[in-house]
Amino acid sequence: MKFTSRAENAPLPRRGGMARGALAGFVGEGTGLVCAVVAIALLARHLGPEAFGVFGLAAAASAAFGWSLAPLLSRAALVLVPVAKDPLGTAGTLLRACLRWGFAGWFIFALAGLLAGQILEMPLLLTSFAVAGSEVLLLALSRLYRGVLTATGDYVAPGIGAGLFHAARLGAVVAVILAGGGAVAALAAIAVARLGEIAWYRTRIRLPLGRDGPMVDLAGIAGSSLVQSVSIQLFNRVDILLLAALGTAAGAVGWYAAAQHVAVIPALVAGVVAPMATVALARGKDGGDFDRLDRRTDQVAASGLILFVAAIGAAPPFVPVLFGPDFVPAAPLFAWLALGGAGAWLNALGSGRWAAAGSMRVPAALSTLALLVAVPAHLLAIPEYGPIAAALVTSLAGGGAGLAIHLSAPGRSAGRAVLTAVALGLGALAALVLNRGIASTLAALGWAA
């Protein structure tokens, strides 16, 4: 994909500053963490182990499938729409592609449910997968709308939409419980909540579905983004799946799952900041201000990394506060997984830099390499050392890939890459030293386990 100068373009509307957009995103995603925990707890109590198992399997499978498709067109929107001569026409072209791919994915997912139901002799899986498969289409649509809104300067609306979805999902789950519904009803309620989110985005911008838009070359972004998305989804799940498959005790798997749920915070923050950075870099490339914005991205990456590493020092005192005294062993797992989460932060910002340059091949290759290294490393280390080995492998492979993607971005000189790496390393070292002071202070206050 090649980008050419579009100096004659009319300026895109800007309806919310980046700072307000970031704040709205943090609040929206933070609301999601709380609402998701409450919704899952209520559903588990209402459905019971067997029905909740079917719900969990269908929801997890549809999320993995959907998150593999969703970044393709949303990332293309972040790069193409800001510099297009006809932004809405380009977005309409992406919308039609999204509908085609989304419906195809829904159909394939429903067929997979039919096959799984026959193999596992669980007829309920067929209906559950058919309903849950709607998430493949609806998640892709919601992410495309988020990308278009961000690309057109409305940075606040995506964060509000995220909060509305999470609140609506919790409300829909409560309604299902009050009505005595089962797993399929719960999956349908989540789909309704997603439709509500999309309806909110439609009030902010209406994409022209029937209008002929310009031809869009997706070869340089979509294919590589698909490879990267699938690799990241597999990488994020392979550790806990192999822990269970290799006979790790159920309690230890529970500790690991708890640590994973907290360690996703850097990735959530990256999901808020990275799209805005990608749009800014795409506009900068088009307007000749790329170098300054690229340096600003480096500063944001370094600041975020230092904060994430510093937060690791609070893990031992706060883990039992969050999950109870039985989860004290999850603290060291969280520390390592949080370092891997910091790698996800660098991965997202670096991938945005690559996307703005018109190519995602290197991020896709490095993300795939991280997966290919992690799987055999898990197989070798988990039987001998257990969950801590899985966390260590995830941290080193994910962190290494994220750092490599960030430092290898095109246009970055070798000297600047070395200086950036040294600055990041010194900042992380300072944060680790600070961690001891944070942990000691909290322990002195009696907050430690």
VOGU-3710 file (C-alpha; in Angstrom, 3 decimals, decimal comma):
1> mkftsraena> 0,000/0,000/0,000  1,433/3,349/-1,005  0,576/6,748/0,399  0,745/9,905/-1,666  0,489/13,533/-0,683  -3,069/14,763/-0,165  -2,310/18,399/0,620  -5,460/19,464/-1,196  -7,723/17,484/1,128  -10,303/19,303/3,196
11> plprrggmar> -9,531/19,045/6,905  -11,364/16,296/8,750  -13,683/17,287/11,592  -12,215/17,172/15,092  -14,890/16,753/17,746  -12,831/15,758/20,764  -9,225/16,301/21,791  -6,842/13,399/22,290  -6,594/13,980/26,036  -10,374/13,855/26,428
21> galagfvgeg> -10,498/10,860/24,099  -7,904/9,007/26,164  -9,802/9,818/29,371  -13,078/8,600/27,857  -11,345/5,437/26,675  -9,824/4,704/30,083  -13,169/5,243/31,822  -15,018/3,127/29,250  -12,591/0,213/29,371  -12,234/0,495/33,155
31> tglvcavvai> -16,001/0,246/33,430  -15,740/-2,854/31,277  -13,436/-4,615/33,727  -15,843/-4,082/36,620  -18,997/-4,890/34,629  -17,450/-8,022/33,124  -16,472/-9,443/36,524  -19,963/-8,783/37,921  -21,728/-10,189/34,836  -19,620/-13,366/34,801
41> allarhlgpe> -20,147/-13,924/38,533  -23,928/-13,494/38,211  -24,156/-15,760/35,161  -22,040/-18,489/36,760  -24,330/-18,575/39,794  -27,479/-18,546/37,646  -26,529/-21,072/34,950  -24,613/-23,605/36,999  -21,402/-25,390/35,942  -22,700/-27,298/32,898
51> afgvfglaaa> -24,668/-24,517/31,198  -22,054/-21,933/32,117  -19,426/-24,183/30,560  -21,332/-24,131/27,263  -21,745/-20,354/27,530  -18,067/-19,864/28,330  -16,911/-22,089/25,467  -19,123/-20,356/22,901  -18,275/-16,860/24,176  -14,520/-17,506/24,334
61> asaafgwsla> -14,430/-19,102/20,884  -16,451/-16,288/19,290  -14,253/-13,672/20,994  -11,075/-15,300/19,703  -12,542/-15,557/16,192  -13,933/-12,036/16,298  -10,753/-10,452/17,632  -8,832/-12,074/14,777  -11,067/-10,314/12,227  -11,882/-7,027/13,987
71> pllsraalvl> -8,436/-5,334/13,769  -8,189/-5,791/9,991  -10,548/-3,110/8,770  -10,360/-0,925/11,875  -6,617/-0,561/11,374  -7,147/0,090/7,667  -9,633/2,823/8,618  -7,107/4,426/10,972  -4,554/4,636/8,166  -6,644/5,259/5,036
81> vpvakdplgt> -9,514/7,495/6,153  -7,434/10,400/7,586  -5,624/10,939/4,281  -8,406/10,052/1,830  -9,849/12,602/-0,593  -13,285/11,163/0,197  -13,109/9,996/3,843  -16,749/8,892/4,128  -16,650/7,147/0,765  -13,528/5,254/1,815
91> agtllraclr> -15,171/4,335/5,108  -18,241/3,102/3,193  -16,031/0,837/1,087  -14,532/-0,596/4,275  -18,028/-1,057/5,737  -19,142/-3,175/2,778  -16,015/-5,307/3,084  -16,662/-5,654/6,817  -20,218/-6,891/6,225  -19,079/-9,456/3,665
101> wgfagwfifa> -16,280/-10,813/5,829  -18,347/-10,649/9,012  -21,272/-12,641/7,642  -18,855/-15,191/6,162  -17,116/-15,518/9,531  -20,461/-15,932/11,309  -21,428/-18,734/8,897  -18,095/-20,530/9,327  -18,326/-20,218/13,105  -21,853/-21,679/13,122
111> lagllagqil> -20,615/-24,638/11,043  -17,808/-25,131/13,556  -20,447/-25,249/16,309  -22,364/-27,939/14,411  -19,202/-30,018/14,068  -18,172/-29,482/17,699  -21,646/-30,367/18,946  -21,586/-33,672/17,078  -18,059/-34,583/18,178  -18,608/-33,668/21,834
121> empllltsfa> -22,222/-34,924/21,831  -23,444/-31,552/23,100  -26,435/-30,459/20,954  -26,662/-27,146/22,842  -23,347/-26,131/21,261  -25,009/-25,831/17,839  -27,495/-23,188/18,978  -24,923/-21,498/21,231  -22,349/-21,186/18,446  -24,989/-19,975/15,962
131> vagsevllla> -25,962/-17,141/18,321  -22,447/-16,400/19,621  -21,192/-16,222/16,034  -22,992/-12,907/15,657  -20,122/-11,450/17,716  -17,793/-12,122/14,773  -19,805/-9,678/12,650  -20,865/-7,221/15,340  -17,426/-6,873/16,944  -15,889/-6,183/13,526
141> lsrlyrgvlt> -18,562/-3,549/12,838  -18,105/-1,851/16,204  -14,318/-1,727/15,802  -14,649/-0,370/12,271  -16,913/2,420/13,522  -14,455/3,153/16,329  -11,636/3,344/13,812  -13,563/5,659/11,484  -14,603/7,942/14,359  -11,012/8,162/15,592
151> atgdyvapgi> -9,755/8,745/12,048  -12,215/11,621/11,566  -11,200/13,315/14,812  -13,999/12,164/17,134  -11,731/10,705/19,826  -14,322/10,751/22,623  -17,146/8,728/21,022  -15,305/5,351/20,998  -14,662/5,567/24,741  -18,286/6,446/25,444
161> gaglfhaarl> -19,387/3,593/23,202  -17,187/1,127/25,080  -18,691/2,186/28,399  -22,226/1,973/27,006  -21,605/-1,538/25,696  -20,216/-2,820/28,978  -23,071/-1,290/30,976  -25,673/-2,581/28,489  -24,132/-6,065/28,597  -24,400/-6,146/32,382
171> gavvavilag> -27,994/-4,905/32,212  -28,869/-7,508/29,564  -27,344/-10,290/31,662  -29,360/-9,196/34,695  -32,520/-9,193/32,529  -31,781/-12,743/31,354  -31,298/-13,894/34,938  -34,537/-12,267/36,081  -36,376/-13,884/33,159  -34,902/-17,291/33,936
181> ggavaalaai> -33,102/-17,560/30,589  -30,317/-19,985/29,758  -26,948/-19,895/28,016  -28,371/-19,113/24,558  -30,444/-16,242/25,945  -27,358/-14,816/27,647  -25,401/-14,952/24,373  -28,279/-13,252/22,547  -28,413/-10,539/25,224  -24,724/-9,772/24,683
191> avarlgeiaw> -25,382/-9,460/20,933  -28,178/-6,974/21,666  -25,770/-4,936/23,825  -23,297/-4,873/20,933  -26,054/-3,645/18,591  -26,721/-0,842/21,056  -23,054/0,160/20,912  -23,157/0,264/17,108  -26,355/2,326/17,234  -24,522/4,891/19,385
201> yrtrirlplg> -21,741/5,139/16,821  -24,364/5,583/14,097  -25,628/8,671/15,905  -22,125/10,155/15,619  -21,388/9,220/12,011  -23,397/7,509/9,291  -21,320/5,503/6,834  -22,703/5,348/3,272  -23,492/1,684/2,703  -25,019/2,000/-0,756
211> rdgpmvdlag> -22,839/4,762/-2,144  -20,017/3,891/-4,521  -16,801/4,730/-2,736  -13,228/4,798/-3,983  -11,296/1,601/-4,526  -9,248/0,699/-1,449  -6,101/-1,403/-1,614  -6,065/-3,505/1,555  -3,272/-5,862/0,531  -0,588/-4,058/2,495
221> iagsslvqsv> -2,557/-3,819/5,749  -5,368/-6,370/6,007  -3,504/-9,589/5,214  -0,598/-8,903/7,546  -2,967/-7,577/10,212  -4,889/-10,867/10,059  -1,705/-12,862/10,583  -0,674/-10,636/13,484  -4,142/-10,710/15,085  -4,364/-14,515/14,950
231> siqlfnrvdi> -0,829/-14,853/16,304  -1,533/-12,491/19,213  -4,826/-14,225/20,067  -3,107/-17,618/20,134  -0,130/-16,243/22,055  -2,395/-14,741/24,725  -4,136/-18,062/25,330  -1,540/-20,749/24,715  0,074/-20,452/28,168  -3,024/-21,165/30,255
241> lllaalgtaa> -4,269/-23,789/27,767  -0,977/-25,678/27,982  -0,937/-25,328/31,768  -4,290/-27,129/31,904  -3,376/-29,642/29,182  -0,091/-30,602/30,865  -1,788/-31,561/34,133  -1,191/-28,476/36,290  -3,307/-28,481/39,462  -6,621/-26,680/39,143
251> gavgwyaaaq> -5,721/-24,273/41,957  -2,508/-23,237/40,233  -4,379/-22,664/36,981  -6,782/-20,464/38,958  -3,900/-18,389/40,308  -2,604/-17,969/36,763  -6,038/-16,979/35,437  -6,405/-14,352/38,181  -2,970/-12,903/37,363  -3,845/-12,817/33,664
261> hvavipalva> -7,022/-10,825/34,289  -5,067/-8,049/36,017  -2,063/-8,142/33,686  -4,203/-7,178/30,660  -4,322/-3,564/31,849  -1,356/-2,406/29,672  -3,029/-3,962/26,628  -6,301/-2,167/27,448  -4,465/1,149/27,776  -2,706/0,454/24,476
271> gvvapmatva> -6,080/-0,176/22,840  -7,074/3,377/23,799  -3,836/5,208/22,931  -2,544/3,302/19,888  -5,425/4,161/17,489  -5,034/7,889/18,156  -1,265/7,603/17,680  -1,766/5,746/14,387  -4,107/8,450/13,061  -1,709/11,208/14,122
281> largkdggdf> 1,220/9,463/12,405  -0,809/8,854/9,221  -1,757/12,540/9,082  1,842/13,492/9,870  3,156/11,412/6,998  0,674/13,102/4,702  1,394/16,592/6,029  5,162/16,415/6,515  5,100/16,415/10,322  5,935/12,738/10,729
291> drldrrtdqv> 9,313/12,991/12,499  8,018/15,176/15,326  5,017/12,925/15,902  7,242/9,855/15,765  9,427/11,293/18,540  6,275/12,037/20,546  5,256/8,393/20,139  8,630/7,341/21,548  8,054/9,567/24,570  4,578/8,120/25,146
301> aasglilfva> 5,935/4,576/24,828  8,725/5,226/27,323  6,412/6,942/29,824  3,870/4,146/29,684  6,525/1,441/30,036  7,999/3,088/33,130  4,569/3,380/34,748  3,686/-0,234/34,002  6,964/-1,570/35,371  6,649/0,594/38,473
311> aigaappfvp> 3,157/-0,774/39,106  4,529/-4,304/39,363  5,911/-3,461/42,806  2,357/-3,155/44,125  1,444/-6,716/43,114  2,253/-8,594/46,362  0,144/-6,378/48,669  -2,773/-5,852/46,322  -3,292/-9,344/44,898  -4,822/-10,712/48,136
321> vlfgpdfvpa> -6,890/-7,521/48,438  -8,372/-8,091/44,970  -8,819/-11,853/44,995  -8,556/-12,916/48,636  -5,799/-14,531/50,709  -6,001/-17,806/48,752  -4,519/-15,997/45,730  -1,275/-14,762/47,309  0,738/-17,136/45,031  -0,623/-15,216/42,032
331> aplfawlalg> 1,508/-12,159/42,893  4,788/-13,295/41,254  2,814/-14,574/38,257  1,228/-11,142/37,869  4,656/-9,480/38,050  5,986/-11,490/35,112  2,764/-11,322/33,101  2,623/-7,541/33,623  6,074/-7,266/32,052  4,662/-9,184/29,103
341> gagawlnalg> 1,745/-6,739/29,123  4,250/-3,900/28,841  5,496/-5,689/25,734  1,939/-5,620/24,375  1,971/-1,839/24,944  5,140/-1,484/22,840  3,725/-3,904/20,256  0,567/-1,812/19,802  2,394/1,513/19,454  5,062/0,027/17,192
351> sgrwaaagsm> 2,435/-1,653/15,023  0,676/1,697/14,686  3,951/3,199/13,482  4,314/0,424/10,894  0,669/0,756/9,805  1,087/4,498/9,265  4,058/3,673/7,031  1,833/1,387/4,935  3,077/-2,073/5,894  2,350/-4,576/8,669
361> rvpaalstla> 4,636/-7,381/7,524  7,315/-6,940/10,166  4,876/-6,740/13,123  3,071/-9,804/11,757  6,331/-11,736/11,369  7,632/-10,819/14,836  4,288/-11,600/16,513  4,214/-14,978/14,771  7,826/-15,603/15,803  6,899/-14,908/19,434
371> llvavpahll> 4,165/-17,558/19,205  6,483/-20,088/17,540  9,096/-19,553/20,266  6,573/-19,591/23,123  4,871/-22,911/22,309  7,953/-25,190/22,517  9,316/-23,161/25,437  6,053/-23,734/27,350  6,123/-27,439/26,509  9,650/-27,744/27,871
381> aipeygpiaa> 9,353/-25,515/30,929  5,835/-26,062/32,311  6,193/-29,761/33,241  9,330/-28,948/35,236  8,581/-25,562/36,796  4,828/-25,008/36,518  2,961/-21,671/36,266  5,941/-19,428/37,036  7,710/-20,859/33,967  4,667/-20,153/31,802
391> alvtslaggg> 4,580/-16,544/33,046  8,317/-16,135/32,435  8,100/-17,504/28,879  5,092/-15,281/28,098  6,886/-12,246/29,497  10,149/-12,756/27,629  8,601/-13,760/24,294  5,883/-11,085/24,323  8,130/-8,372/25,728  10,898/-9,166/23,255
401> aglaihlsap> 8,519/-9,089/20,290  6,985/-5,797/21,421  10,367/-4,142/21,877  11,589/-5,427/18,506  8,471/-4,149/16,708  8,794/-0,735/18,328  12,512/-0,338/17,637  12,438/-1,705/14,068  9,877/0,784/12,751  10,817/2,167/9,305
411> grsagravlt> 12,624/5,466/9,183  14,231/4,962/12,573  18,019/5,260/12,441  20,170/2,636/14,136  21,619/5,217/16,542  18,189/6,452/17,535  16,982/2,881/18,048  19,937/2,181/20,366  19,328/5,389/22,326  15,636/4,544/22,643
421> avalglgala> 16,452/1,039/23,868  18,915/2,408/26,435  16,386/5,013/27,634  13,666/2,384/27,961  16,049/0,079/29,818  17,179/2,791/32,248  13,601/3,848/32,855  12,548/0,270/33,557  15,539/-0,192/35,906  14,614/2,966/37,803
431> alvlnrgias> 11,043/1,744/38,049  12,187/-1,607/39,415  14,251/0,149/42,080  11,239/2,287/42,915  9,164/-0,876/43,205  11,019/-1,956/46,336  10,160/1,329/47,993  6,492/1,056/46,964  6,187/-2,520/48,227  7,994/-1,719/51,487
441> tlaalgwaa> 5,764/1,278/52,158  2,587/-0,690/51,559  3,870/-3,512/53,749  4,656/-1,035/56,546  1,063/0,210/56,323  -0,124/-3,323/56,890  -1,495/-3,832/53,375  0,846/-6,686/52,502  -0,247/-10,287/52,674
//
